[in-house]
Amino acid sequence: MKACKNCHMLTEQDSCPNCNSALSKEWQGYVIIIDHSRSKIAKKMNINVNGKFALKVR
């Protein structure tokens, strides 16, 4: 799994499916957002889509 350096989305693709930014293999922790519109964590992390997201990306 790789994490997007911009939006922190986790993916196995070569570029981020959410924002098309560069990816990194160096990330720590993750959160799964099921309902971004009601999630306080998603609001704090500025996440506007459901999915898996890294907590820290280098």
URJOSUL-V189750 format. One record per backbone hydrogen bond with DSSP energy under -0.5 kcal/mol. CO is the residue of the C=O (numbers start at 1). NH is the residue of the N-H. Records with the same first field share a line. If there is no record, write none. Layout:
CO = NH ; NH
This chain:
2 = 11
3 = 24
4 = 8
8 = 54
9 = 4
11 = 2
16 = 20
21 = 16
22 = 5
24 = 3
25 = 27
26 = 58
28 = 55 ; 56
29 = 55
31 = 33 ; 53
32 = 34
33 = 51
35 = 38 ; 39
39 = 43
40 = 44
41 = 45
42 = 47
43 = 46
51 = 33
52 = 10
53 = 31
56 = 28
